[in-house]
Amino acid sequence: MRSDTGVTLATRQRRRLDNDWAMGEFDLLRRLRDALPPPPARVHVGVGDDASVTAGGGALVTSVDVLVQGIHFRRETATPAQIGHKALAAALSDLAAMGAPAGEAYIAMTVPPDLSEDEFMDLLGGVTELASATGATLAGGDISAGPILTLAVTVVGRLPAPGDAVRRDGALPGDALVITGELGGAAAGLLLLGDGAEIDAALRQALITRQLMPQPRLEAGRALAAAGAHAMIDVSDGLAADAGHIAAESGVHLALDADVVPLAGGVAEVAATAGTDPLDVALGGGEDYELLAALPADEVDGARAAVQAVGIPLTVLGEVRVGAGVSVSSAAGPRHVPKGFDQLS
């Protein structure tokens, strides 16, 4: 395994790409550098050298996320730009869950022979467009030939001190559980990609976009951290599964109220065509990349106002109790807790 996560996007000769591209590897690097905006002052050396050089005080918050063709996306249903967007979004969502802003991003790719030059540039366009929108800086990476398309993204954010990072292990009995945005949209969009279900065209497109182009909740994460969140996680594996991670790390019980789970528009219609419960889609589907947080109960109103100020609703889903695990109940009684998504299963 290589240790230099900031290596240049130009590959060594021994790892020459097999693709029949008009531009060579070093031409590719120059074209990429020309497409990037000037780096911020903290980046002293970025794309184009053997490693990046950055400066800045405080604590570094670092996350690595990998997307693999056939597991996390299909090239038949996602454009190259959407694939690039999602790869960076998934990694940035981890920074959001820690309450950290976007900093540098490093991308390592394996590129299959059937990926064209134009498709490759479109993929990078999806990355750079989201980077620009979120304040992230593409500072380096690596590229090599491979049998399938894979993207490994490392992102770095900065906080004033290590203790400013919101972890999974701080939830306390009596905390309120809150969730940003709406749930189930990404899972419903995934169902639509493999099914011609008859639903409203606008809803259909919105759900598919939610699956293919998720939005990392960076501003909401910072707002929740500033409001005093004791614990936080991004909902990538499904609400129930990710609530379970907080419960396990904090040594508490998370009680969720099924009657108040905010469903994305169209989820109920898609669930009906698939013969499943819409709540199960929301609880177990994953890839919504919303933020689940445990907050002191007296901070909920302030947190809601701060999150709504960046255009995202905040819903109280339940509470933290003494005990272990996760329970989901409604006015009708207890409900089954879906397992959620496991990348190795």
DARA-V66851 format. One record per residue. N is the residue number from 1. RES is the residue in one letter. SS is DSSP state (helix for helix, strand for strand, loop for the rest). Layout:
[[N/RES/SS] [N/RES/SS]]
This chain:
[[1/M/loop] [2/R/loop] [3/S/loop] [4/D/loop] [5/T/loop] [6/G/loop] [7/V/loop] [8/T/loop] [9/L/loop] [10/A/loop] [11/T/loop] [12/R/loop] [13/Q/helix] [14/R/helix] [15/R/helix] [16/R/loop] [17/L/loop] [18/D/loop] [19/N/loop] [20/D/loop] [21/W/loop] [22/A/loop] [23/M/loop] [24/G/loop] [25/E/helix] [26/F/helix] [27/D/helix] [28/L/helix] [29/L/helix] [30/R/helix] [31/R/helix] [32/L/helix] [33/R/helix] [34/D/helix] [35/A/helix] [36/L/loop] [37/P/loop] [38/P/loop] [39/P/loop] [40/P/loop] [41/A/loop] [42/R/loop] [43/V/strand] [44/H/strand] [45/V/strand] [46/G/loop] [47/V/loop] [48/G/loop] [49/D/loop] [50/D/loop] [51/A/loop] [52/S/loop] [53/V/strand] [54/T/strand] [55/A/loop] [56/G/loop] [57/G/loop] [58/G/loop] [59/A/strand] [60/L/strand] [61/V/strand] [62/T/strand] [63/S/strand] [64/V/strand] [65/D/strand] [66/V/strand] [67/L/strand] [68/V/strand] [69/Q/strand] [70/G/loop] [71/I/loop] [72/H/loop] [73/F/strand] [74/R/loop] [75/R/loop] [76/E/loop] [77/T/loop] [78/A/loop] [79/T/loop] [80/P/helix] [81/A/helix] [82/Q/helix] [83/I/helix] [84/G/helix] [85/H/helix] [86/K/helix] [87/A/helix] [88/L/helix] [89/A/helix] [90/A/helix] [91/A/helix] [92/L/helix] [93/S/helix] [94/D/helix] [95/L/helix] [96/A/helix] [97/A/helix] [98/M/loop] [99/G/loop] [100/A/loop] [101/P/loop] [102/A/loop] [103/G/loop] [104/E/strand] [105/A/strand] [106/Y/strand] [107/I/strand] [108/A/strand] [109/M/strand] [110/T/strand] [111/V/strand] [112/P/loop] [113/P/loop] [114/D/loop] [115/L/loop] [116/S/loop] [117/E/helix] [118/D/helix] [119/E/helix] [120/F/helix] [121/M/helix] [122/D/helix] [123/L/helix] [124/L/helix] [125/G/helix] [126/G/helix] [127/V/helix] [128/T/helix] [129/E/helix] [130/L/helix] [131/A/helix] [132/S/helix] [133/A/helix] [134/T/helix] [135/G/loop] [136/A/loop] [137/T/strand] [138/L/strand] [139/A/strand] [140/G/strand] [141/G/strand] [142/D/strand] [143/I/strand] [144/S/strand] [145/A/strand] [146/G/loop] [147/P/loop] [148/I/loop] [149/L/loop] [150/T/strand] [151/L/strand] [152/A/strand] [153/V/strand] [154/T/strand] [155/V/strand] [156/V/strand] [157/G/strand] [158/R/strand] [159/L/strand] [160/P/loop] [161/A/loop] [162/P/helix] [163/G/helix] [164/D/helix] [165/A/loop] [166/V/loop] [167/R/loop] [168/R/loop] [169/D/loop] [170/G/loop] [171/A/loop] [172/L/loop] [173/P/loop] [174/G/loop] [175/D/loop] [176/A/strand] [177/L/strand] [178/V/strand] [179/I/strand] [180/T/strand] [181/G/loop] [182/E/loop] [183/L/strand] [184/G/loop] [185/G/helix] [186/A/helix] [187/A/helix] [188/A/helix] [189/G/helix] [190/L/helix] [191/L/helix] [192/L/helix] [193/L/helix] [194/G/loop] [195/D/loop] [196/G/loop] [197/A/loop] [198/E/loop] [199/I/loop] [200/D/loop] [201/A/helix] [202/A/helix] [203/L/helix] [204/R/helix] [205/Q/helix] [206/A/helix] [207/L/helix] [208/I/helix] [209/T/helix] [210/R/helix] [211/Q/helix] [212/L/helix] [213/M/loop] [214/P/loop] [215/Q/loop] [216/P/loop] [217/R/loop] [218/L/helix] [219/E/helix] [220/A/helix] [221/G/helix] [222/R/helix] [223/A/helix] [224/L/helix] [225/A/helix] [226/A/helix] [227/A/loop] [228/G/loop] [229/A/loop] [230/H/loop] [231/A/strand] [232/M/strand] [233/I/strand] [234/D/strand] [235/V/loop] [236/S/loop] [237/D/loop] [238/G/loop] [239/L/helix] [240/A/helix] [241/A/helix] [242/D/helix] [243/A/helix] [244/G/helix] [245/H/helix] [246/I/helix] [247/A/helix] [248/A/helix] [249/E/helix] [250/S/helix] [251/G/loop] [252/V/loop] [253/H/strand] [254/L/strand] [255/A/strand] [256/L/strand] [257/D/strand] [258/A/helix] [259/D/helix] [260/V/helix] [261/V/loop] [262/P/loop] [263/L/strand] [264/A/loop] [265/G/loop] [266/G/loop] [267/V/helix] [268/A/helix] [269/E/helix] [270/V/helix] [271/A/helix] [272/A/helix] [273/T/helix] [274/A/helix] [275/G/loop] [276/T/loop] [277/D/loop] [278/P/helix] [279/L/helix] [280/D/helix] [281/V/helix] [282/A/helix] [283/L/helix] [284/G/helix] [285/G/loop] [286/G/loop] [287/E/loop] [288/D/loop] [289/Y/loop] [290/E/loop] [291/L/strand] [292/L/strand] [293/A/strand] [294/A/strand] [295/L/strand] [296/P/loop] [297/A/helix] [298/D/helix] [299/E/helix] [300/V/helix] [301/D/helix] [302/G/helix] [303/A/helix] [304/R/helix] [305/A/helix] [306/A/helix] [307/V/helix] [308/Q/helix] [309/A/loop] [310/V/loop] [311/G/loop] [312/I/loop] [313/P/loop] [314/L/strand] [315/T/strand] [316/V/strand] [317/L/strand] [318/G/strand] [319/E/strand] [320/V/strand] [321/R/strand] [322/V/loop] [323/G/loop] [324/A/loop] [325/G/strand] [326/V/strand] [327/S/strand] [328/V/strand] [329/S/strand] [330/S/strand] [331/A/loop] [332/A/loop] [333/G/strand] [334/P/strand] [335/R/strand] [336/H/loop] [337/V/loop] [338/P/loop] [339/K/loop] [340/G/loop] [341/F/loop] [342/D/loop] [343/Q/loop] [344/L/loop] [345/S/loop]]
